[in-house]
Amino acid sequence: MTATERRAPAPALAPGRPAHRDANVLRWLAAYTASMVGDSVYFVALSWAAARGGAAQTGLVLAVGAVPRAALMLGGGVVADRFGPRRVVIGSDAVRCAVVLALAALLWLTAPGLWLLAVVALVFGAVDALFLPAVGALPPRVTAPGQLARVQGLRGLAQRVATVTSAPLGGAAVAVGGPTAGFAVAGALFAVSLPLLYAVHVRELPADDRVGAPEETAWRQLAGGLRYIRGHRVLAPLMAVIAVTEIGFAVPANIGLVLLADERGWGAAGMGWTVAGFGVGAGLAALGVAVRGRVPRAGAVAGWVVLPGAAAVGALAFVPSVGWAVVAAVLVGLLFGLSGALCNALLQTVTAPAYMGRVTSVAGLLTLGVPPLCYPLTGVAIGAWGVEPVFVAGAVVSWVGAGVGLGVAGLRRAELSR
């Protein structure tokens, strides 16, 4: 716990105050939404700026940003626990704001080469590795334990808002003023999030819940966090479930869907409607969790809903039309979205506060870093056997993940705080 956080006790943590009526939670939610939209607009502008040099340069610039994000994610969790998630979130958002606005100014004054875009992508990816674990560690500090599921639902809604609004906003900015305008809009959104983040109060941790001795090295703290997860009766199987089900869903959805739409003649419009179906389903799941607040037997429900969700993933490859693909996609988004919200809420419910940053960094690495490693193999598999077996394999992998969760008594019986 940092000195800044100790000076900001949160009177809003009263157990009886619902998260959606808590001004402290709503400030955090508004800041998170602005930051997520800014993040997406930044990637739109970066892609357009890099595309001037051709497809190869675009891929290179985007890859340069992705590598440090994945490589440094675990270290970002250590930093969040060591210095406090509030300080890390504010600092990393401030750096992102400054870097993106500086790039917008340079693009307005001159035409920098590919090397500058690569440097910015590298810095942005490294800062993202700090921001993502820290922002994931904040909810238990800004609300009461019984409101964590509702906060995860609100967070899911914020992500859906970012998904829906960022592409049109970024595209409009680039269309009006080129990548310069896109970066300026992204920087302005980061700037909006900063005062909101600064106004968020966090609760003080008890002395026994704080990170170990300051002289302990970062490597020892990272190793301690990994040992903590490995020895935890709920977190260890929960991480396995998160990793396996994410691979089973994300790999066919992100790679197979493009090839499926092309093979069936659905075109870009059909693929767009199907992707929108995922978003609608996930948004409905997030809204349901946000309204209900607490789901009894959350550990079991998180596993059971994946079973029909995985069946819908497999069915996507065999539906006869775009309309049925959209229906299947809504079911996939709804059921996997509900499972994901419950898994995140359970993760934050059972994790000791001192380990929250490191635990969320591992979860972030499993969802953001591991699935892309499977994309090249997926492309080879589709080329060899076609699209249908890949979707069926994704369904089977997700079923395995659900089976792990339902087969471990500690996770199956896990409950959210009341």
N, C-alpha and C positions, 0 to 999 in steps of 0.2 A: 504494500500500500504506500503510495507516494504522499508527500506532504500536501500536494494539491488536492488529492482525493480525501485526505483526512479533514481538510477544511470545508469539504462539501458534503456533509451528511445529508441523507435523503429523507426528509420528512414524508415523502410520497410513498414510502414503503409500507404503509399501513396495510395489514393483511386483508382488510375488508374492502379496499379500493380496487375496482376492476381495472385492468390495464388500459382498456380503451377509454377510460375516464380519468386516467392518471396523466397530469400535465407533464410530469417528468418522462414517462414512457413516450408520450406523444412528441415531445421535443426530440428524443432519441430517434423515433420513427421518421420524423420529418427530415432530420439530418441524414439518416441512413438512406432515405429515398432520394434526396438531392444528390448524395454522393454516388449512389448506384446509377442514376440517370447520367450524371457527369462522366462516370467511368465508361458507360456504353457509348456516349457521344464522342468521347475521346477516341475510342477504337474505330468508330466510323470515320472520323477525320484522319486518323493515322493511316487507315487503309487507303483512303483516297489520295492522301499525300504520297504514300509509297507507290501507289498504282501508276503514277506518272512514269516510273522507271520500268514498268512491265510486271508480269505475274511473278517472275522469279524474285524480283526485289521486294514485292509485297510480302511474299511468303517468308523471305529472309528477315524483314523488319519485324513481322508479327512473331516469328519464332524467337528472335532475340529477346523480346519482352516476356515470352512464356517461360524461357529457361530459368531466369533468376526467380520468378514467381514460384516455380515448383521446387527449385533447389534450396531456396532460403525459407520456405514456409515453416519448417520445424523450428528454425532459429527465431522466426518471428513470434512463435508461441512462447519461447523462453523470454524474449524481450518484453512481451505483454505481461507475463507473470512477474518479471523482475522489476519493472518500472511502473506497472499499473496500466490496465487497458485504456483508461480514459486519456492519460497523457500520450500514449502511443497512437491512439486513434486521431487525436487532435494534431499531433506532430506530423504524422504521415499524410493526413489530409492537407495540411498547410504546405508540405513539400510538393504534393501533387498539384495543388493550385498554382504554386509559384513556377514549377517546371512547365506546366501546360500554357500558362499565360506568357511566359518568356518565349516559348516556341511560337505562339501566335504572333508576338511582336516581331520576332526574327523573320517569320514568313511574310509579314507585311512589309518589312524593310528590304528584304533580299530574297533570293531563291537558294536556300541552303541545299547541300547535296545529301545523298543517301546516308552518309556517315552521321549527320546530325540527327536524322530520324531514328537511326539505330541506337545512338547514345541515349536519346530521350526514352525510347522503348525500354532500353536496359535499366535506366534509372527508375522509370515508372513501374516496371515489373518487380524490381527489388523493393520499392516502397510498398507495393501491393502485398508483398510477402509479410510485411509488418502490419499493414492495415487489416487484412482479412482475419487473422487469428484474434487480433485485439477487438475488432467490432463484434466478433462472435462471442467473446468473453464478457461483453458488457451486460447483456440482459439480466443475469443473476445479480448484478450490482445495482440495477436501476428499478427492480420490481420485487415484489414478494414471491417466495417460492411457489405458492399456489397459482400464480399468474403466468408462469413460464410457458405453458402450452399456448395460452392466449397470445403472449408476445411472439411466439414462433409463428402463429397464424398471421398476426399483423406483419411480421417480417416477410412472410411468404407473399402477402398482398403487395407489399412494397416492391418486392422483386418482380411481380407481375406488372405493376405499374411501370417500372423501369423498362421492362421488356417491350411493353406496348408503345410507350411514348418515346423512347430513346432513338429508335431507328428513324421514325418520321422527323423528329426534332433535329437529329444530326444530319439527315439527308437534306432537310430544308435549309439548314445553316450552310452546308457545303454548296448547295445549289445557288444560294444568294451571294455568298462571299468566299467560296472556295474553302479549302482546309483551314485557312486562317480564321474564318468565322466559326468553323466547327470547334477548333481548339479554344477560341475565345468563349464560346458558349459553355464548353466543358469546364474551363477555369472558373467561369462565373458561378456555375452550380457548386463546384467545390468551395468557392468563397461563401456561398449561401449556407452551406452545411457547417462551416466553422463556428459562427456565433451560437448556433443551435447546440452543437456539441459542447461548447464551453459552458453553456447554461445547464447541461445535464448534470444532476447530482448523482453521486454513487455512494453506496453505503460503506462504512468502514468495516474492514475485516477484523475479527477477533485475533488476538496475538497468535494463537495456535494455528490459525488458518493462513498466515502470511508465508511468503517464500522464505526458504532457508537463509542461512547466514550470507550477508552481502559478499563476503570474500570467496564464496563458493563459485567455481568457474561455470561459464555458460555450458560447457560440455557436460559437466557433472549434473547440472540442472536438467539438461535435455535427457541424459541417461536416466535420471531419477523420474522424469515424467513418463518415459517409455516403460520403465519398470512398474510405475504406478498403474498404467493402463493394462499391462500384461497380467498383473496380479489381481485386478479388480474383477469381481464375479459378474458384473453387468457390463462394464465398459469393454472388456476384452471381446466377448461375443458380439456386442453392439457394433464395434468397429469392423468386425468381420462381415456382419450383415450389411452395414453401410457400403463397404467396399464392393462386395460381390453383387448386391442388387443394383448399385450404380453402374457397374460394368454391364450387367445384363440389360439395363434400360438404355443407357447413354450410347453405347456402341452402335446398335442397330438404328437408334433414333437419329444420331448425328451423321452417320456414314451411309447406312443402308437406305434411309428414307430418300435421299437424293437419287440414288440409283434405281430405287423402286419406282419413283415417280417418272423417271425417264423411261424405264422399261415398259411401264403400263401406258405411257402416253398422257399422263396427267398434266405434264408441263409444270412450269414454275408456279402457276396459279393454284394447281391442285396441291402441290407440296406446301404452298403457303397456307392454304386452308387447313391442311393436316397439322402443320406446326401450330397454327392458331388453336386447333382443338386441344393439343397438349396444354397450351397456356390457359384455356378456359377451364379445363378440368382441374389443373393445379390451383387456379385462382379460386374455384369453388371449394376445394379442399381447405385452402388457407382461410377462406371466409368462415367455413364451418367450424374450424378449430378456434378461430378468433372469437366467434360468437359463443360457442359452447364453453370454452375455457378449459375444462378438464374432461378427459376421456377415461373412464374406468378400464382397468386392465390394459393399460397402454402398451405394455411390452407384447402381449399376445395379439392385440389388435394390429400393431405395426407389422407383425409377421403374417397374420391371416389375410390382410387386404392385398398383400403382394401376390398371393396365389392367383386370384382372378385378374389382377393387373398384368401379371406375366402372361397369362393366357391371351389377353388382349394384345400384348406385344407380338406374340407369335401369330395371332390372327391377322395382323396388319398386312402380312405378306400374301394373304390369300383372299382378301376382300375384293368384290367384283367392281367396285366403283369408288370414286372420290368421296361420295356421301358416306358410304360405310367406313371408309378410312378415317373420316372425321369423327364418326361415332366411336370407333375403336380408340382413336387418339384421345378423345375426351375421357373415356374410361381409364386409359393408361395414366393420363395426367391427374385425374381425380384420386385414383387408388395409390399410385406411387407418391403423389403429393401429400396425401394423408399419412402414409407411412413415414415419409421424410420428415414431416412436421413433428410427428410423435417421437421419432428417433432423436431429433435435435433437442426436443424438450426433455426427454429422458436423459440424454447426455448431460444437459446442464443441471438436471435435478440431482443426479447421483455423483457428480464430480465435486471433489473438495475445492473450495474457492482458490486455494493457492496453486492448483494445477490447471485452472480453467483455460488459460492461454495455450498451454502445451497440448491439452486434450483437443481443443478446437482446431489447433494447427494440424494435428494428425488427421482429424476428420476432414479438414479442408484439403489436405494433400491426397487423401483417398478419393475424394469426389472430383477434384479439379486436376490433379496431377497424374493419377494412375490410368483412368479411362483413355486419355489420348494416346498412351503408349500402345494400346490395342488397335488403334486405327489402321496402321500399315498392315497388320496381320488380317484385319477384317477385309481390307481391299483385296488382298491376295485370295482370301477364302471366297469372296463374291465372284472374283474372276474365274476361280476353279469350279465352284459348285452352284453359283447363282445366288440370288437374293434370298429366296425362301429359307434355305438352311440356316442362314445367318440370323434371321429373325427367330426361327425356332430355337437355335442355340442360345440366343439372348434370353428367351423365355425360360429355358432350362436352367441357365445360370442364375436367373432371378429366383426360380423355385429353390435352388440349392441355398441361396442366401436366406430366403424365408425359412427353410428347413433348419438352418443353423440356429436362427433366433428362436423358433418354436421348440427346438430340441434341447435348449439349455434352460434349465428350470429357473435360474436366477434372472435371466432376461425375460423369459415368458411371464414370470410373476411380478415383474417390475411395475411400479405404480408411480404416477406423478404426485407431487405434493398437493395436499388439499388446501 
